[in-house]
Amino acid sequence: MKILVTGATGFIGVSLCKALITLPDVSVVGSGRSSIELVATNFVFSKVTDTSTAGEWRNILEGVDVVIHLAARAHVLSEISSDPMVEFRKVNVEGILMLAEQAINAGVKRFIFLSSIGVNGSCTLEQAFDETSLPAPQAMYAVSKWEAEQGLESLCANKSMDLVIIRPPLVYGANAPGNFKRLLKLVSSGMPLPLAGLKNTRTMVALENLVDFIKTCVTHPLAANEIFLISDKQSVSTPQIIKALASGMHSRSPLFAVPDLFLLGGAKILGKYSVYQQLCGSLEIDSKKSRTLLSWVPPVDVKDALEKAGRDFKKNQMP
């Protein structure tokens, strides 16, 4: 089996490629704008400079059985585009559909698309998201992922190429980018955090668990043409996340309690409501479909994975 992994140099892509090359009778092609070197006879890397050009993909897709599409324009902290939505659609919708069309033409058997739980929304109140929940994307990134899902489903309808859509929540690990990286830095600094009183519920997915689930979807026949909301087995609160990270760092938890009403008011005054929502709000996922339909069991416990993330992050910071 020959597998193409786009976005192979990213946080998820590197770990996925390392896992795939250990499988018997599998060869892996990684693609991306930068480069990655894995010492393995069954791995090659192809640099892609323009994902919107069909010619970029024709040679890369030759002989490929499965495409795992991770590459995307994600959250941009310092946006310089005058119309960010145009840029999101160019990469996350038009570029993906171009690749999928070329994959169909090349005889690819399965296309695995890594979407986002943001397609369902940014928070939950009383009921956890599952595969039957109506899409309600809010951020531009999530909107582009939802549009890509719809385009892929239309493109793959009545075609010989299976489509698997995976919507993960926050993916965490010691080298995670974005909000989780900032949280790791905060916990590592020992700065007191006024979050001890929070009673929220967050569902996340450890990098190891996501990689294992993607591997399952590569070959499992029942994954064909399905959507999966994927997560760790247990949900956790923000205080539990911070305590587990601090435990992995062998440091005291820097938590103290402030009423949630004060946190919300302060966030609104400072124009940081989105930060408040990510730290203090709830986002819960019911991912039992992956376990019942595919008999998949997350190999890593959430507490163990969080402690390992803290431990490895601290180790990486040491001179």
N, C-alpha and C positions, 0 to 999 in steps of 0.2 A: 504494500500500500504506500502511495506517495501522498504526503500531506503538505499543503501550503499554509503557512501562518503569516498573515499580514500583521504589521505592527510588532514584529518579532523582537525589536530592541526595547520595547516598553516594559513597564513594571510587571505586567502579566505575561507578555510575550516571551521574555527571557526564560522565566520559570516553566512556561508551557513547553517551549522547545526542548529544554533540558529533560523534561519528563517524557516527551514523545520519542526522543532518540533512544530511550532505554527499552522501547517496545520491540519485540521481535518482528522481523520482516517488514520494518517501516523505514522509509526514508523521508526526511523533512527538508522542505525549502522554506527559509525565512526571508521575509522581504521588509524593507523599510527605507527611510531616507538616510539614516546613519548606518553603522555596521555593527555586527556582532560576530564574535569568534567562539565557536564551540569545537572542542577537540573531539570530533567524531567522524567516522568515515561515511555515516549516513546522514550528514547535514551539510547543506550548502546555503550560502546567502546571496540574494539578488537585490541590488540596490535599485529602488524605485524613486524617481524624481518627480514624476507627474502622474498621479493616480487617475487623472481624468482622461488620459490618452489610452485608447484601446491597444495601441502598439506596445505599450509598456508591459502588458500582461500576456500577450500571445505566446511568447517563448517560455515565460515562467510557468504557464498553466499546462504546458505539454506533458502529458502522462499523469497529471495530478488527479487523484481520486476524491480527495476531501479538501475543501477550503475552510479554514478557520479565520474569520475576519475580525481582527482586534483593532486595526488602525482606525483612528478617528480624530477629528478636531474636538478636543475636550474643553473643559472650562478654562477660559483665558483670563489670567489675573490682570494683565496690563493690555487691555484691548485697544488696538490702534485703528481697526477698521471703521470706516464711516457707516457701514451697514453690516454688523456682525452676522445677522441672520443669513445674508447672502453667502458669507464665507462658510457658515455651518452647513448650509445646504449644498454648497459646491463639493465639500469633502465628504460629509456624512450621508448625503443622499445621492447626488449625481455620481460621485466617484464610486460608491458602493454598487449602484445599479449597473454602472459600466463594467465593473469587475464581475458581477453576477452574470451579466449577459455573455461576457467572454467565457466565463466558466461553463455555462450551458453549451456554448458552441464547441468548447474543448472536450466535452463529454464528462465533466466532473459529476460525480454521483451524489455528493452531499455538500451543502453550503451551511456552515455554522456561523451565525451572526451574533456577536456580543452586543446586546442592546443595553438598556439601563432601566432600573426600577423607577427612574424619573418619568418614564412613560406613563406609569400609573398615578404619579403625583409626588409631592414633596413631603407629605406627612399623613399619618393616620390618626383618627380620633377614637372610634369605638371598635372598628372592624379591621382586621389585618387584610392587606392586599393578597389576592391569589390570582390565578390565571383567568378567572371569570370577572374580575374587577374591570370596570370601564376605564379606558385610558383617559388621563387628564393631565397631560404634560404641561408644565408651567415655564421652566427655564428654556432658553433657546436651544441648548444642547439636547434636552429631552424631547423637544418638539422635532428636532431633526432626526433623532433616533426613531420616533414614532412614524414620521414620514418615510423613513428608510424601511421600516418593518412593512408598512403598507405596500410600498413599491416592490419589495422583494416577494411578498405573497402574491401580488398580481403577476409579476414576471415569472415566478416558478409554477404558477397554476397550470396543470395539465402538461408539465414538462417532466423529463426523466430525472431531473436533479431534485433531491430532497432538500427541504429547508428546515433548519432548527434554529429557533430564536431563544436566546438566553437573556433574561433580565436580572442582573445581579444588583444588590444594594452596594453600599460602600465596601470596597475590597481592601483588606488591611494586611499589613506586614511591616517589617522593619524598614523596608525601602519604599513604602507606599508614598505617593505624591499627595499634593493638595491638603485637604483639611486634616487627614490623619497624620500627615507629617508634621503639621503645625501642633497638633495635640501631643505628639511624641516629644517635641521640643519643649512644650510647656511643662509637661510632667517631668522631663529630665532636668529642667531648670530649678525645680523645687518651688516655683512660684505658687503661693497660696491661691486656690481656686474656690470661688463661692458656690460650689455645686453639690455639696454633700446632701442637701435636702431634696434633690430632684427624684421624682418617682416615675420618670418616663420609661419608655420601652423602645430599644433600638435593635433592629435585626441587621446583621452584617454578614459578611462571608470572608473567611480566612483565605488568603491566596492559595494555600495548599488545597483547601476544599474546592475552590473554583476550578483549579487546574485538574483535579481529579474528576470533577463532574464533566468538564469539557472532554477529557479522555474517554469517559463513558459514552458520551454522545457521538464520538467518532464512529463507533461500530454498532451501537445498540439499535436493533431494527425498529423498536417501538419509539425511538426518538424522532423518527421521520415526520416532518411537517407538524411539529408540536412547538408550543411556547412553554418555557419553564421559568418560573420565578425561583431563583436558587439562593440558598442561605445556609448559615450554620444551623445546627440542630436546635440551639437555644437562643433566645433573645436576651439582651442585657440592658441595664440602665447606664446612663453616662457615668454615675459614680462607680459602678462596678467595672466599667471599662478603665477608668483612671486608676482604680485600686489595683487591677490586674497588671497594668503597664508598670505602675510603681513597684509592684512586687517583683516583676521581672528585672527591673533596674536595681533591685535591692535598696530601695529608698522608701522613706515614709510617704504615705499618701498625703498630698498637699491640699486636702479638702477641708472646707468649713462651710457652715450652712448660712444661707441668706434666703429669705422668702422669695419664692418664684415671682411674685408680683413685683418685687423690687428689681429682679433681674430683667423682667420684661420691660418695665418702665425705663430702666437705664439703657437697654438695647435700643428702644425707640428714640430716646433723646439723642443717642450717639449715632443714629442711623445704621445700626448693626442688627436689625431684626432678623436678617437671614442667618447671621451667626448664632443668634439666640435660638432660632428654630432648629438649626443643625445640632446644637449642643443640648438644648433643653426640651425640644419637642420629641414626639414619638413617630417612628416609622417602623411598622411591624409587618412581617411577611409570613404567610402560610405557604410553606414550600413542600407540603406533603406529596404533591403530585410527582415530584422527582423521585421520591422514595417508594411510592406505591407503583407507579408505572414502570420505572426503570430499576426498581429494587436497589437504589443507590443509597449508601449510608455515608455521611460526611466522615472522613477518616480522622479528622482533628477536632478535639473539643475546644469550644470557644475560649474558655479560661486558659487552657494550656497554650493556645495560639496567641492570645493577647500577652501572656507572660513572656513567651518566646520573642514576640515582636519587641517588647520593652528591653529584654535581655540583649538581643542582637543589635538593636539601635544603640544602646549604651556601649556595647563592644565596638561598634563602628565609629563611635565618637572618640574613643580612646586614642591618644597619640602613639 
